[in-house]
Amino acid sequence: MKRVVSAILIIASLLATIFGLNQATYAGRPARATAQATDALLQMLPDFDGVIVINGGQLNTQFQALLAERADLVAKTQTYLSEITAKTGIDLNSVQQVVIGFSLAEDLKPSEYAIILSGAFDQDQILARLSLDSGKSWKAKEYNGQMIYTEPAREGQTKQEKQRRRSLSFFDNQSILAFGPRLSIKRVIDTHAGIQANITLNSELMGALSRSNGNASIRFAFKVPEKIRQRLATATGSAAILKPFSAVTEVRGSADLSSNGFAANISLITGSSREAIEVVALINMGITLLKFSLIGKPNSDLLNEILNGINALQSGSAGNVTVNIPAEVIKRLIEEYRKRLPGQSAANRYSRPRSL
């Protein structure tokens, strides 16, 4: 239960921190220009099973509306942003668009990923701060005419582990930053050079993404690999309860912030209405069991408010999940998370920026 509480609080805090950007940075940015910028990043992204697209400017505007009456939280967020910049060298105020590609292993853990951001980045500052944090300089090595910067190897690492070390590369006069495991960054470079196919050529995945809400700040799509579906279908023991999810072939959806709070719509696509009914039944059962498990637990009222905003319904061969979290609940989540870290600055909390 502590893990559930912590996960929700961390997500809320990250939303407030990462996307609490300077609204003036994006004021008046044309929607068409935003779409073109996103397309440019997607054309750099190699093929993956899933993709997430984030419109940083639009999400920022929504964040400002959410905290319009809480100047104290806005001020604290700006302070945290400054501290994170001092620690990592990355000015989050400059981030405009983000695209994330990912693939999952059979155990549902990320097997590979790449994150590409557009904005304005200071290469020397970022590398200096990351090297300081690592205790050693990040090593530079040329690959297909592009420099890759990789964190130092640790003693005893296998060849495979070395290939998965955090790496990054800068493109287009430091206006684009790509980071992820070393192998993924090599794929990004190959894709950018036209050597490897980009994710926009994956018609099934892009079709799924296009069926999400195109106006949303966050959009995502995931084509479930057959190996994952087979593992779910043959699950035994306590994991057997998850078998209905083996029928899900595609997950797509979108999310937004507003002055009313957080709203998300997620569709789990199956092959038949019967399979969709089973998926929805499992989700609703899980919500009910979680509510029972919260009885008498700390923060149970807060978590119950979140669970009450989650609803799953069947529509044809899809299980549709809606999530609505009121603005006041989000503010309480942010405040609660900060209370759990007394006397610790944002810079210290992010002393190991593992997202890089």
Secondary structure, DSSP 8 states (H G I E B T S, - for coil): -HHHHHHHHHHHHHHHHHT---GGGTTT--HHHHHHHHHHHHTTSB--SEEEEEEHHHHHHHHHHHTTT-HHHHHHHHHHHHHHHHHHS--GGG--EEEEEEEE-TTSSEEEEEEEEES---HHHHHHHHHHHHTS--EEEEETTEEEEE----TT--HHHHHTSEEEEEETTTTEEEEEEHHHHHHHHHHHTTSS-BGGG-HHHHHHHHTS-TTSSEEEEEE--HHHHHHHHT--GGGGGGGGGGG--EEEEEEEEETTEEEEEEEEE-SSHHHHHHHHHHHHHHHHHHHHHTTT-TTHHHHHHHHHTEEEEEETTEEEEEEEEEHHHHHHHHHHHHHTSTT--HHHHTSS-TT-
